[in-house]
Amino acid sequence: MSVAFLSHSDCGLHDTGWEHPEHTGRIRAIPSALKYHPELFGALQHLEGRHATPEELALGHDSGYVARVRELADAGGGRLDPDTIVSSGSYLAASAGCGCVLDGVDLVMRGEASSAFCAVRPPGHHAVRDRGMGFCLFGNVGIAAHYALAKHDVQRVLIIDWDVHHGNGTQALVEDESRIRFVSMHQWPWYPGTGAREERGPHGTIWNVPMGPGLAPDVYTQALWHAVDDATRDWTPDLVLLSAGFDCLAGDPLGGFTWTLNDITSLTEALMTRTNAWCNGRLVSALEGGYAPEQTAAAVMAHLHVLARHTHSFDIASVAHD
């Protein structure tokens, strides 16, 4: 089996303008970087995803909100808040991004891919049930968790969010569902101002790990895995979803964490070791933040190399230099 690499050309239709941190250059940088990694070509099945339907988007959002985003896009666009732009192509982009993540769930649950990475935009983990915020329109990962429960009859879904910002939208979309557990490590205090350690949700299924900026990389790593291991003690997930925000890297213009590309490799390795033990490696990873495009693309390559190695059919020696 290979790793599913899912994207959609419509993700480029979300036009925020080049001055906006979440511009289309973020997504373009990933296939550009992939050209320099021919050793990955045989390990990836590059697929164009589909659009999520309004009914699928309503697994996480109020149907009225979904309709408002579409209507705003059809009217030429506008703003949901000062930072969150809707252009004429934004509904198509956001529904395509979500659809890619849903396709990733289908592929790994059917055994047609060992794992999946979704190179999508706009990001999703700040979108709450009835509004978008923080560059996000639809909660891709939160919706995917509910989709997995409904379509694939899984009983336990674990979401890990290592984006530098708290996944407040994902938390809001999943905290009422006792079969989903959510772990978010994020910079504190920082946008959006949520994610206190005491926020556990009505079922005690939320693990927030607020961390200060500028700490040693190992401090962040140990804190994240401590929370993940606590969340999975006597509870084994059937599927793991990752909000892969690469604004957690040192030097990102919107964050203060200190992880490096080597840390992304180590984090992905540790994640896959756990996921293999829990659920035969069923991981769906979706791009969230990351606002230095070339650095984000390099992090995606590091992430993909580890996913590919865990297909057990990838030549480890061919990437020993990475």
Backbone hydrogen bonds, N-H to C=O, Kabsch-Sander energy under -0.5 kcal/mol:
donor,donor_aa,acceptor,acceptor_aa,energy
3,V,43,A,-2.9
4,A,115,S,-2.6
5,F,3,V,-0.5
5,F,45,Q,-2.2
6,L,4,A,-0.7
6,L,117,F,-2.8
7,S,47,L,-2.0
11,C,8,H,-1.9
12,G,9,S,-1.5
13,L,10,D,-2.1
14,H,11,C,-0.9
15,D,13,L,-1.2
16,T,14,H,-0.9
20,H,17,G,-1.5
23,H,21,P,-1.2
26,R,23,H,-1.8
27,I,24,T,-0.5
28,R,24,T,-1.8
29,A,25,G,-1.6
30,I,27,I,-0.8
32,S,28,R,-1.4
33,A,29,A,-1.9
34,L,30,I,-2.1
35,K,31,P,-1.2
36,Y,33,A,-1.6
37,H,34,L,-2.0
40,L,37,H,-2.1
41,F,38,P,-1.3
43,A,40,L,-1.3
44,L,40,L,-1.1
44,L,41,F,-0.6
45,Q,3,V,-2.7
46,H,44,L,-0.7
47,L,5,F,-2.4
47,L,45,Q,-0.7
49,G,7,S,-2.3
49,G,47,L,-0.6
52,A,95,S,-2.9
57,L,53,T,-2.6
58,A,54,P,-1.7
59,L,56,E,-1.7
60,G,57,L,-1.6
61,H,57,L,-2.0
62,D,129,R,-2.2
66,V,62,D,-2.0
67,A,63,S,-2.2
68,R,64,G,-2.0
69,V,65,Y,-2.3
70,R,66,V,-1.9
71,E,67,A,-2.8
72,L,68,R,-2.7
73,A,69,V,-2.3
74,D,70,R,-2.8
75,A,71,E,-1.6
76,G,73,A,-1.8
77,G,72,L,-2.6
78,G,86,V,-2.9
80,L,84,T,-3.0
81,D,84,T,-1.0
84,T,81,D,-0.8
85,I,83,D,-0.8
86,V,78,G,-3.2
88,S,76,G,-0.6
89,G,13,L,-0.6
90,S,87,S,-1.5
93,A,89,G,-2.2
94,A,90,S,-3.0
95,S,91,Y,-2.6
96,A,92,L,-1.9
97,G,93,A,-2.5
98,C,94,A,-2.2
99,G,95,S,-2.2
100,C,96,A,-2.2
101,V,97,G,-1.4
102,L,98,C,-2.2
103,D,99,G,-2.6
104,G,100,C,-2.2
105,V,101,V,-1.9
106,D,102,L,-2.2
107,L,103,D,-2.6
108,V,104,G,-2.2
109,M,105,V,-2.4
110,R,106,D,-2.0
111,G,108,V,-0.5
112,E,107,L,-2.5
113,A,107,L,-1.1
114,S,2,S,-2.3
115,S,2,S,-0.5
116,A,283,L,-2.0
117,F,4,A,-3.0
118,C,285,S,-2.8
119,A,6,L,-2.6
119,A,117,F,-0.6
120,V,118,C,-1.3
127,A,124,G,-1.7
128,V,131,R,-1.7
131,R,128,V,-0.7
133,M,136,C,-0.9
136,C,133,M,-2.1
137,L,123,P,-0.9
140,N,138,F,-1.8
143,I,139,G,-3.0
144,A,140,N,-2.1
145,A,141,V,-1.9
146,H,142,G,-1.7
147,Y,143,I,-2.6
148,A,144,A,-2.4
149,L,145,A,-1.8
150,A,146,H,-2.3
151,K,147,Y,-3.2
152,H,147,Y,-0.5
152,H,148,A,-1.6
153,D,149,L,-0.5
154,V,148,A,-1.2
157,V,179,R,-2.3
158,L,239,L,-2.3
159,I,181,R,-2.9
160,I,241,L,-2.6
161,D,183,V,-2.6
162,W,243,S,-1.5
166,H,191,Y,-0.7
168,N,166,H,-1.9
169,G,125,H,-1.7
170,T,125,H,-1.6
171,Q,167,G,-2.5
172,A,168,N,-2.3
173,L,169,G,-2.3
174,V,170,T,-1.7
175,E,171,Q,-2.1
177,E,174,V,-2.0
178,S,176,D,-0.7
180,I,177,E,-1.6
181,R,157,V,-2.6
182,F,205,T,-2.5
183,V,159,I,-2.7
184,S,207,W,-2.4
185,M,161,D,-2.1
186,H,209,V,-1.8
187,Q,164,V,-3.1
188,W,211,M,-2.7
193,G,190,W,-2.1
199,E,196,A,-1.8
200,R,198,E,-1.1
203,H,175,E,-0.5
204,G,201,G,-1.2
205,T,200,R,-0.6
206,I,200,R,-1.7
207,W,182,F,-3.1
208,N,206,I,-0.5
209,V,184,S,-3.0
211,M,186,H,-2.7
214,G,256,G,-3.0
215,L,212,G,-0.5
219,V,216,A,-1.3
220,Y,216,A,-1.2
221,T,217,P,-2.2
222,Q,218,D,-2.7
223,A,219,V,-1.9
224,L,220,Y,-2.5
225,W,221,T,-2.3
226,H,222,Q,-1.9
227,A,223,A,-1.8
228,V,224,L,-2.4
229,D,225,W,-2.7
230,D,226,H,-1.8
231,A,227,A,-2.6
232,T,228,V,-1.5
233,R,230,D,-1.0
234,D,232,T,-0.5
235,W,232,T,-1.6
238,D,156,R,-2.9
239,L,156,R,-1.0
240,V,282,R,-2.3
241,L,158,L,-2.9
242,L,284,V,-2.6
243,S,160,I,-3.0
244,A,242,L,-1.2
244,A,286,A,-2.4
245,G,243,S,-1.6
246,F,244,A,-0.7
246,F,289,G,-2.3
248,C,245,G,-0.6
249,L,246,F,-1.0
250,A,259,W,-3.0
252,D,249,L,-1.8
255,G,252,D,-1.5
259,W,248,C,-1.2
264,I,260,T,-1.8
265,T,261,L,-2.0
266,S,262,N,-2.3
267,L,263,D,-3.3
268,T,264,I,-2.5
269,E,265,T,-2.3
270,A,266,S,-2.5
271,L,267,L,-2.4
272,M,268,T,-2.8
273,T,269,E,-2.4
274,R,270,A,-1.8
275,T,271,L,-2.9
276,N,272,M,-2.9
277,A,273,T,-1.4
278,W,274,R,-2.4
279,C,275,T,-2.9
280,N,276,N,-1.2
281,G,275,T,-1.8
282,R,279,C,-1.3
283,L,281,G,-1.5
284,V,240,V,-2.2
285,S,116,A,-3.0
286,A,242,L,-2.8
287,L,118,C,-2.3
288,E,244,A,-1.8
296,T,292,A,-2.8
297,A,293,P,-2.6
298,A,294,E,-2.2
299,A,295,Q,-2.2
300,V,296,T,-2.3
301,M,297,A,-2.1
302,A,298,A,-2.1
303,H,299,A,-2.5
304,L,300,V,-2.9
305,H,301,M,-2.3
306,V,302,A,-1.4
307,L,303,H,-2.1
308,A,304,L,-3.0
309,R,305,H,-2.1
310,H,306,V,-1.6
311,T,308,A,-1.9
312,H,309,R,-1.3
313,S,308,A,-0.5
316,I,314,F,-1.1
318,S,315,D,-1.0
319,V,316,I,-1.6
320,A,317,A,-1.3
322,D,319,V,-1.7
